[in-house]
Amino acid sequence: MSNAEDRPGDARTQLEVAAYYADPVQRLAFMRALFNRSARYYDLVNLVVSLGSGAWYRRFCLRRSGVRPGVTVVDIATGTGLLAREAVTLTRDPAAVIGIDVSEAMLAIAQRNLGIALIQATAEALPLAPNSTDFVTMGYALRHVADLHAAFAEALRILHPGGAMVLLEVSAPRNKILRAVAAGFIGKLVPRLSQFFARDAKARLLMQYHWQTILSYIPPDVVMNVMKDCGFENVTCKSYLDLFHHYTGKKPPVEHQ
Ligand SMILES: C[S@@+](CC[C@H](N)C(=O)[O-])C[C@H]1O[C@@H](n2cnc3c(N)ncnc32)[C@H](O)[C@@H]1O
């Protein structure tokens, strides 16, 4: 691939990303390379974009979904482990949480930060046994996963009957005013602040790219339909500012299957 994503502000970036998305194999390679290159900025950029509230919000959503001491969690697309860290806080047991990600550089940071088991694998092909966990979680990665049906089918396979999938994601608000505010903050200010704090133009690029994926992301009702199509029941989505979405769905208990 050319290095379009290395050129801040290049209008062709969006088109090239779209082209990669057309092919799941290329998309995965693109994602892995992107997150490998930007892993060292990820936590800092995340702190900037969430104005420091990211850990609180992740913990709030997990607690609301029932993550507590005694349950097990598989955190897909765990990245540097920001969501997994909150799962460890709530379960109070690092052995109860497993992190999975395709990017080795993101996993290397998670390994430094957290004492949990980590596996390099894709959401679409999980190297875990059927019926082996109470929760599957995925934070801010729906936009990056090439095949949602395959990823949700895999999540359903590894969940215990009655277990739950919890997804956190952002998408551009439909309301024009909220959308303009989000575009100004996430699309313009955050990339500049990220470059300033990280002292590297690639941090700005990462955030510009993220805003493009947020803009083009499929709406919550479509995500919920895919969850239902894949066999999840009690599917819900709680949205905040029409920007942050907290999805949950349950694997049917044995008698429903
Ligand atoms: C935006 S980060 C999210 C990290 C973390 N979940 C959080 O809450 O901050 C997205 C992560 O998804 C991973 N990823 C993207 N596509 C993936 C796939 N198909 N399978 C597994 N991981 C994937 C990337 O490598 C990256 O670490």
PDBQT file of the ligand as one rigid body, heavy atoms in Angstrom, charges set to zero:
ROOT
HETATM    1  C1  LIG A 301      -9.315   1.526  18.886  1.00  0.00    +0.000 C 
HETATM    2  S1  LIG A 301      -8.422   0.146  19.489  1.00  0.00    +0.000 S 
HETATM    3  C2  LIG A 301      -9.378  -0.319  20.883  1.00  0.00    +0.000 C 
HETATM    4  C3  LIG A 301      -8.562  -0.800  22.066  1.00  0.00    +0.000 C 
HETATM    5  C4  LIG A 301      -9.343  -1.082  23.342  1.00  0.00    +0.000 C 
HETATM    6  N1  LIG A 301     -10.398  -2.050  23.152  1.00  0.00    +0.000 N 
HETATM    7  C5  LIG A 301      -9.886   0.160  24.004  1.00  0.00    +0.000 C 
HETATM    8  O1  LIG A 301     -10.983   0.118  24.575  1.00  0.00    +0.000 OA
HETATM    9  O2  LIG A 301      -9.200   1.184  24.018  1.00  0.00    +0.000 OA
HETATM   10  C6  LIG A 301      -8.890  -1.041  18.276  1.00  0.00    +0.000 C 
HETATM   11  C7  LIG A 301      -8.092  -2.361  18.374  1.00  0.00    +0.000 C 
HETATM   12  O3  LIG A 301      -8.727  -3.299  17.518  1.00  0.00    +0.000 OA
HETATM   13  C8  LIG A 301      -7.722  -4.162  17.000  1.00  0.00    +0.000 C 
HETATM   14  N2  LIG A 301      -8.322  -4.852  15.852  1.00  0.00    +0.000 N 
HETATM   15  C9  LIG A 301      -8.750  -4.304  14.697  1.00  0.00    +0.000 A 
HETATM   16  N3  LIG A 301      -9.310  -5.243  13.911  1.00  0.00    +0.000 NA
HETATM   17  C10 LIG A 301      -9.234  -6.418  14.609  1.00  0.00    +0.000 A 
HETATM   18  C11 LIG A 301      -9.659  -7.749  14.346  1.00  0.00    +0.000 A 
HETATM   19  N4  LIG A 301     -10.294  -8.064  13.215  1.00  0.00    +0.000 N 
HETATM   20  N5  LIG A 301      -9.429  -8.705  15.275  1.00  0.00    +0.000 NA
HETATM   21  C12 LIG A 301      -8.802  -8.402  16.445  1.00  0.00    +0.000 A 
HETATM   22  N6  LIG A 301      -8.371  -7.148  16.749  1.00  0.00    +0.000 NA
HETATM   23  C13 LIG A 301      -8.597  -6.173  15.851  1.00  0.00    +0.000 A 
HETATM   24  C14 LIG A 301      -6.590  -3.205  16.684  1.00  0.00    +0.000 C 
HETATM   25  O4  LIG A 301      -5.356  -3.873  16.547  1.00  0.00    +0.000 OA
HETATM   26  C15 LIG A 301      -6.644  -2.257  17.895  1.00  0.00    +0.000 C 
HETATM   27  O5  LIG A 301      -5.774  -2.684  18.914  1.00  0.00    +0.000 OA
ENDROOT
TORSDOF 0
